[in-house]
């Protein structure tokens, strides 16, 4: 069995696409996933499965559609992959506010020219680093005031879901 972090895009944000976490745990348990746990109310789930990450993502998307009527994009990472995300943090420093660091998770790495275009758009004090299927964002003025955060998905032309550093670290610990 592999333990996966399942990241749901756009769930329970601003009252849209509401999914109660207790109901989600029940749906995923009934679908055959093991050790189903949720973290916060914003679409963070940890499950165990013998399926591949792609099969887990597809199954979770199907189950959410059937149970809740929502078309949800799902990103999946193993515990080892999340540990690597934590270890590779290019903005790690003792004084860094973890609420100002975000990681955007993609299904596949963006084209090199798109990643370069995103990195070229950044204006200090913000910073961005594309590493494989993750985009690290340093947003010292917060997500709401960020100039680069709204441009990530448009520039990379890839669906994504973002989590703050505290959530990334907690999910890594849970997996």
Order of alpha helices (4+ residues) and beta strands (2+ residues): beta-alpha-beta-beta-alpha-beta-alpha-beta-alpha-beta-beta-alpha-beta-alpha
